[in-house]
Amino acid sequence: MATDAWERTRDGIVSLWQRTSPSRAEGVQGELDATRDDLLTARETGDEMTEQELRDAWTGRVRRLLSERPDIAEDLRRILVDLAPETNDAPRSVHMRAEASGSGRVYQAGRDQHITER
C-alpha cells in the first residue's frame, strides 16, 4: 500500500478508536504502524502465514469494535471505500487469451499471481 493511502487509512482507523475509546487510540496507532512493518517484512519474505495472522488479528479487532459500537459502521465503510475505490459498484471484467507452443508456458491472472518453480 502506498504511503499516502496507508497514512489515510491508519488515521481513519485511529479516528474510530479516538471516538470510541480515546485512551486506547494512541496505542492503536502504534500497533497499526508495527503491524504494517511486520506485514511488509512478511511480504518481502513470502511469509503468507504471518500475513494471514496479521490480517485476522485486525479483522477481529475491528469486528469487536463494530459489535460494541455499530454506530461507526458508516465511517468504517467510508475508510474502506477510500482505500479500495476500484471495488465500487462499477462492474469489472477481465478477458485473456494466450497461446503457447512447444514447451512454452503461459501464466495469466486477473489480479495477484504467485509462481514458485524450481
N, CA, C and O of each residue as an XYZ file, in Angstrom:
472
protein
N       0.857     -1.173      0.000
C       0.000      0.000      0.000
C       0.900      1.231      0.000
O       1.845      1.318      0.785
N       0.608      2.165     -0.869
C       1.394      3.384     -0.961
C       1.319      4.154      0.352
O       0.350      4.043      1.102
N       2.355      4.930      0.610
C       2.456      5.634      1.889
C       1.262      6.543      2.154
O       0.724      6.538      3.261
N       0.835      7.326      1.157
C      -0.307      8.226      1.362
C      -1.576      7.451      1.695
O      -2.318      7.817      2.606
N      -1.817      6.381      0.951
C      -3.010      5.564      1.216
C      -2.919      4.938      2.602
O      -3.911      4.879      3.329
N      -1.728      4.472      2.964
C      -1.543      3.877      4.288
C      -1.841      4.904      5.375
O      -2.574      4.613      6.320
N      -1.278      6.097      5.246
C      -1.472      7.117      6.278
C      -2.940      7.505      6.412
O      -3.436      7.664      7.528
N      -3.639      7.658      5.290
C      -5.074      7.987      5.353
C      -5.857      6.867      6.035
O      -6.726      7.122      6.869
N      -5.545      5.644      5.676
C      -6.254      4.506      6.259
C      -5.959      4.401      7.747
O      -6.875      4.253      8.556
N      -4.684      4.476      8.111
C      -4.302      4.414      9.524
C      -4.979      5.530     10.312
O      -5.544      5.284     11.377
N      -4.923      6.752      9.793
C      -5.535      7.877     10.501
C      -7.043      7.693     10.643
O      -7.620      8.051     11.669
N      -7.679      7.136      9.615
C      -9.118      6.876      9.694
C      -9.457      5.849     10.759
O     -10.406      6.025     11.522
N      -8.679      4.776     10.810
C      -8.914      3.738     11.820
C      -8.656      4.295     13.218
O      -9.428      4.044     14.143
N      -7.573      5.047     13.368
C      -7.271      5.645     14.678
C      -8.394      6.593     15.097
O      -8.743      6.653     16.275
N      -8.960      7.332     14.144
C     -10.048      8.258     14.497
C     -11.268      7.505     15.023
O     -11.989      8.015     15.880
N     -11.501      6.299     14.515
C     -12.606      5.488     15.055
C     -12.351      5.168     16.521
O     -13.259      5.257     17.348
N     -11.116      4.796     16.842
C     -10.796      4.487     18.237
C     -10.819      5.756     19.091
O     -11.195      5.696     20.261
N     -10.427      6.894     18.532
C     -10.476      8.140     19.302
C     -11.904      8.465     19.710
O     -12.145      8.973     20.805
N     -12.847      8.171     18.827
C     -14.250      8.439     19.140
C     -14.825      7.427     20.111
O     -15.676      7.772     20.931
N     -14.381      6.198     20.032
C     -15.000      5.136     20.821
C     -14.243      4.805     22.092
O     -14.847      4.409     23.090
N     -12.935      4.960     22.067
C     -12.102      4.629     23.223
C     -10.836      5.487     23.175
O      -9.759      4.989     22.846
N     -10.963      6.779     23.504
C      -9.848      7.717     23.348
C      -8.559      7.298     24.050
O      -7.467      7.576     23.554
N      -8.673      6.646     25.176
C      -7.465      6.264     25.914
C      -6.644      5.205     25.176
O      -5.458      5.036     25.461
N      -7.252      4.501     24.243
C      -6.549      3.445     23.511
C      -6.083      3.882     22.125
O      -5.342      3.151     21.469
N      -6.501      5.056     21.672
C      -6.235      5.481     20.292
C      -4.741      5.568     19.974
O      -4.306      5.116     18.916
N      -3.963      6.141     20.875
C      -2.528      6.274     20.614
C      -1.868      4.900     20.503
O      -1.010      4.682     19.647
N      -2.270      3.986     21.364
C      -1.742      2.628     21.301
C      -2.114      1.933     20.006
O      -1.314      1.188     19.440
N      -3.329      2.176     19.539
C      -3.785      1.574     18.282
C      -2.924      2.081     17.128
O      -2.560      1.309     16.241
N      -2.599      3.367     17.134
C      -1.759      3.907     16.065
C      -0.399      3.217     16.062
O       0.090      2.819     15.005
N       0.206      3.075     17.215
C       1.495      2.395     17.298
C       1.414      0.944     16.851
O       2.310      0.441     16.173
N       0.330      0.275     17.238
C       0.151     -1.125     16.847
C      -0.068     -1.258     15.343
O       0.434     -2.197     14.724
N      -0.813     -0.325     14.751
C      -1.002     -0.348     13.300
C       0.328     -0.152     12.572
O       0.613     -0.845     11.596
N       1.136      0.786     13.046
C       2.437      1.016     12.413
C       3.333     -0.219     12.539
O       4.009     -0.599     11.582
N       3.336     -0.836     13.710
C       4.137     -2.048     13.904
C       3.622     -3.185     13.022
O       4.406     -3.945     12.453
N       2.308     -3.292     12.915
C       1.720     -4.329     12.066
C       2.101     -4.104     10.613
O       2.400     -5.059      9.897
N       2.095     -2.864     10.171
C       2.487     -2.579      8.782
C       3.929     -3.006      8.538
O       4.231     -3.615      7.512
N       4.820     -2.688      9.476
C       6.216     -3.110      9.333
C       6.318     -4.629      9.240
O       7.035     -5.163      8.393
N       5.593     -5.317     10.119
C       5.601     -6.785     10.101
C       5.030     -7.320      8.789
O       5.535     -8.295      8.234
N       3.981     -6.675      8.306
C       3.352     -7.109      7.059
C       4.291     -6.930      5.868
O       4.387     -7.811      5.014
N       4.978     -5.797      5.809
C       5.923     -5.572      4.716
C       7.046     -6.602      4.743
O       7.458     -7.104      3.697
N       7.536     -6.914      5.932
C       8.574     -7.941      6.063
C       8.051     -9.297      5.619
O       8.739    -10.032      4.910
N       6.838     -9.627      6.035
C       6.244    -10.911      5.649
C       6.089    -10.998      4.136
O       6.347    -12.047      3.546
N       5.678     -9.930      3.517
C       5.515     -9.943      2.053
C       6.858    -10.074      1.344
O       6.976    -10.790      0.350
N       7.869     -9.379      1.860
C       9.203     -9.461      1.251
C       9.771    -10.873      1.330
O      10.485    -11.314      0.430
N       9.453    -11.570      2.397
C       9.999    -12.917      2.589
C       9.045    -14.013      2.134
O       9.373    -15.196      2.220
N       7.872    -13.629      1.651
C       6.904    -14.618      1.184
C       6.235    -15.393      2.303
O       5.790    -16.522      2.096
N       6.159    -14.802      3.483
C       5.568    -15.463      4.649
C       4.056    -15.230      4.667
O       3.560    -14.339      5.357
N       3.341    -16.038      3.903
C       1.893    -15.871      3.776
C       1.154    -16.168      5.077
O       0.100    -15.586      5.332
N       1.688    -17.059      5.896
C       1.031    -17.390      7.161
C       1.014    -16.171      8.088
O      -0.001    -15.876      8.718
N       2.137    -15.475      8.165
C       2.187    -14.274      9.001
C       1.258    -13.203      8.450
O       0.573    -12.523      9.214
N       1.228    -13.046      7.123
C       0.295    -12.090      6.518
C      -1.130    -12.382      6.960
O      -1.857    -11.479      7.375
N      -1.524    -13.642      6.871
C      -2.887    -14.028      7.235
C      -3.148    -13.798      8.719
O      -4.224    -13.329      9.092
N      -2.169    -14.125      9.574
C      -2.336    -13.911     11.014
C      -2.531    -12.433     11.331
O      -3.386    -12.077     12.143
N      -1.748    -11.578     10.699
C      -1.884    -10.137     10.928
C      -3.246     -9.638     10.452
O      -3.905     -8.852     11.133
N      -3.652    -10.102      9.288
C      -4.965     -9.715      8.746
C      -6.081    -10.167      9.681
O      -6.993     -9.400      9.992
N      -6.000    -11.420     10.126
C      -7.030    -11.962     11.015
C      -7.095    -11.204     12.339
O      -8.179    -10.952     12.866
N      -5.927    -10.845     12.873
C      -5.900    -10.129     14.155
C      -6.632     -8.793     14.048
O      -7.436     -8.456     14.917
N      -6.359     -8.029     12.981
C      -7.014     -6.730     12.838
C      -8.468     -6.858     12.426
O      -9.298     -6.031     12.803
N      -8.779     -7.884     11.660
C     -10.184     -8.122     11.321
C     -10.980     -8.362     12.594
O     -12.080     -7.834     12.755
N     -10.424     -9.154     13.491
C     -11.092     -9.426     14.766
C     -11.250     -8.178     15.615
O     -12.303     -7.958     16.213
N     -10.208     -7.363     15.669
C     -10.285     -6.136     16.477
C     -11.354     -5.188     15.945
O     -12.136     -4.627     16.712
N     -11.379     -5.017     14.638
C     -12.366     -4.109     14.047
C     -13.772     -4.685     14.202
O     -14.722     -3.946     14.457
N     -13.905     -5.991     14.049
C     -15.218     -6.632     14.224
C     -15.728     -6.426     15.651
O     -16.903     -6.121     15.856
N     -14.840     -6.592     16.637
C     -15.253     -6.381     18.036
C     -15.632     -4.921     18.283
O     -16.592     -4.635     18.997
N     -14.872     -4.004     17.688
C     -15.199     -2.588     17.829
C     -16.579     -2.305     17.237
O     -17.376     -1.576     17.829
N     -16.857     -2.880     16.075
C     -18.171     -2.684     15.449
C     -19.296     -3.309     16.263
O     -20.396     -2.760     16.322
N     -19.032     -4.443     16.887
C     -20.100     -5.055     17.689
C     -20.391     -4.217     18.929
O     -21.528     -4.174     19.401
N     -19.353     -3.545     19.462
C     -19.558     -2.662     20.615
C     -20.183     -1.330     20.198
O     -20.976     -0.749     20.939
N     -19.821     -0.856     19.016
C     -20.263      0.462     18.548
C     -20.727      0.401     17.096
O     -20.019      0.870     16.204
N     -21.898     -0.167     16.848
C     -22.382     -0.273     15.464
C     -22.596      1.084     14.792
O     -22.713      1.154     13.569
N     -22.646      2.148     15.571
C     -22.844      3.480     15.002
C     -21.657      3.960     14.164
O     -21.788      4.941     13.433
N     -20.504      3.294     14.251
C     -19.348      3.714     13.458
C     -19.249      2.965     12.126
O     -18.302      3.172     11.367
N     -20.212      2.108     11.845
C     -20.148      1.276     10.636
C     -20.023      2.115      9.365
O     -19.230      1.785      8.482
N     -20.786      3.178      9.267
C     -20.732      4.002      8.053
C     -19.374      4.680      7.912
O     -18.856      4.802      6.802
N     -18.796      5.120      9.017
C     -17.466      5.731      8.959
C     -16.418      4.712      8.510
O     -15.536      5.038      7.715
N     -16.511      3.500      9.008
C     -15.591      2.446      8.586
C     -15.781      2.145      7.101
O     -14.807      1.951      6.374
N     -17.011      2.108      6.663
C     -17.292      1.855      5.246
C     -16.630      2.917      4.371
O     -16.076      2.594      3.321
N     -16.684      4.176      4.793
C     -16.050      5.253      4.024
C     -14.537      5.060      3.949
O     -13.929      5.290      2.904
N     -13.938      4.642      5.053
C     -12.490      4.386      5.059
C     -12.150      3.288      4.055
O     -11.187      3.408      3.297
N     -12.935      2.232      4.054
C     -12.669      1.104      3.162
C     -12.893      1.472      1.700
O     -12.144      1.027      0.831
N     -13.912      2.278      1.418
C     -14.161      2.718      0.043
C     -13.007      3.592     -0.440
O     -12.579      3.478     -1.588
N     -12.505      4.457      0.427
C     -11.366      5.302      0.072
C     -10.123      4.450     -0.174
O      -9.308      4.766     -1.040
N      -9.987      3.389      0.579
C      -8.831      2.505      0.450
C      -8.851      1.750     -0.867
O      -7.809      1.580     -1.500
N     -10.011      1.303     -1.282
C     -10.115      0.470     -2.484
C     -11.202      0.991     -3.416
O     -12.233      0.339     -3.580
N     -10.990      2.155     -4.029
C     -12.038      2.708     -4.883
C     -12.360      1.827     -6.086
O     -13.453      1.929     -6.642
N     -11.444      0.974     -6.494
C     -11.724      0.122     -7.645
C     -12.735     -0.966     -7.341
O     -13.189     -1.653     -8.257
N     -13.100     -1.141     -6.082
C     -14.089     -2.157     -5.735
C     -15.487     -1.567     -5.609
O     -16.382     -2.204     -5.053
N     -15.680     -0.352     -6.124
C     -17.012      0.248     -6.025
C     -17.991     -0.508     -6.918
O     -17.687     -1.612     -7.368
N     -19.132      0.058     -7.172
C     -20.197     -0.635     -7.890
C     -19.937     -0.820     -9.381
O     -20.683     -1.541    -10.045
N     -18.917     -0.200     -9.914
C     -18.648     -0.338    -11.342
C     -18.219     -1.772    -11.652
O     -17.283     -2.293    -11.045
N     -18.911     -2.402    -12.599
C     -18.537     -3.781    -12.934
C     -17.190     -3.811    -13.641
O     -16.864     -2.931    -14.438
N     -16.430     -4.828    -13.334
C     -15.131     -5.007    -13.964
C     -15.083     -6.390    -14.578
O     -15.614     -7.353    -14.025
N     -14.451     -6.470    -15.709
C     -14.273     -7.782    -16.309
C     -12.870     -7.866    -16.886
O     -12.270     -6.861    -17.266
N     -12.377     -9.059    -16.939
C     -11.052     -9.313    -17.480
C     -11.199    -10.385    -18.544
O     -11.799    -11.433    -18.305
N     -10.656    -10.122    -19.703
C     -10.667    -11.103    -20.792
C      -9.224    -11.378    -21.172
O      -8.463    -10.455    -21.462
N      -8.853    -12.634    -21.169
C      -7.485    -13.001    -21.509
C      -7.492    -14.102    -22.556
O      -8.379    -14.956    -22.588
N      -6.496    -14.057    -23.395
C      -6.315    -15.112    -24.384
C      -4.812    -15.323    -24.515
O      -4.042    -14.365    -24.573
N      -4.415    -16.556    -24.558
C      -2.993    -16.855    -24.685
C      -2.814    -18.157    -25.447
O      -3.678    -19.034    -25.432
N      -1.693    -18.258    -26.101
C      -1.331    -19.490    -26.795
C       0.117    -19.800    -26.469
O       0.962    -18.907    -26.411
N       0.383    -21.044    -26.263
C       1.756    -21.488    -26.040
C       2.006    -22.673    -26.952
O       1.103    -23.467    -27.219
N       3.204    -22.785    -27.415
C       3.531    -23.940    -28.254
C       4.850    -24.532    -27.785
O       5.623    -23.896    -27.069
N       5.078    -25.740    -28.197
C       6.300    -26.410    -27.773
C       6.316    -26.569    -26.272
O       5.360    -27.069    -25.679
N       7.386    -26.150    -25.669
C       7.468    -26.251    -24.204
C       7.212    -24.899    -23.546
O       7.601    -24.676    -22.399
N       6.556    -24.000    -24.279
C       6.231    -22.684    -23.735
C       5.194    -22.769    -22.630
O       4.405    -23.712    -22.565
N       5.210    -21.786    -21.781
C       4.259    -21.714    -20.665
C       3.523    -20.383    -20.718
O       4.054    -19.375    -21.181
N       2.320    -20.407    -20.244
C       1.515    -19.191    -20.166
C       1.045    -19.045    -18.729
O       0.510    -19.986    -18.142
N       1.246    -17.869    -18.171
C       0.758    -17.558    -16.830
C      -0.139    -16.335    -16.959
O       0.297    -15.296    -17.454
N      -1.363    -16.449    -16.527
C      -2.286    -15.322    -16.593
C      -2.997    -15.180    -15.254
O      -3.249    -16.160    -14.554
N      -3.310    -13.942    -14.921
C      -4.051    -13.700    -13.685
C      -4.838    -12.411    -13.833
O      -4.380    -11.459    -14.466
N      -6.000    -12.391    -13.258
C      -6.803    -11.180    -13.241
C      -6.405    -10.255    -12.115
O      -6.840     -9.105    -12.053
N      -5.579    -10.764    -11.230
C      -5.107     -9.953    -10.117
C      -3.766    -10.476     -9.661
O      -2.842    -10.556    -10.471
N      -3.619    -10.839     -8.393
C      -2.335    -11.308     -7.878
C      -2.014    -12.691     -8.411
O      -2.896    -13.525     -8.618
N      -0.739    -12.906     -8.625
C      -0.298    -14.223     -9.069
C       1.052    -14.504     -8.433
O       1.960    -13.674     -8.489
N       1.178    -15.663     -7.836
C       2.433    -16.083     -7.214
C       2.853    -17.391     -7.864
O       2.102    -18.366     -7.849
N       4.033    -17.411     -8.424
C       4.525    -18.601     -9.102
C       5.819    -19.022     -8.433
O       6.742    -18.223     -8.277
N       5.873    -20.260     -8.048
C       7.085    -20.799     -7.447
C       7.492    -22.019     -8.249
O       6.797    -23.036     -8.245
N       8.607    -21.918     -8.929
C       9.125    -23.036     -9.704
C      10.569    -23.264     -9.322
O      11.298    -22.332     -8.982
N      10.961    -24.495     -9.385
C      12.366    -24.821     -9.107
C      12.896    -25.686    -10.192
O      14.062    -26.078    -10.155
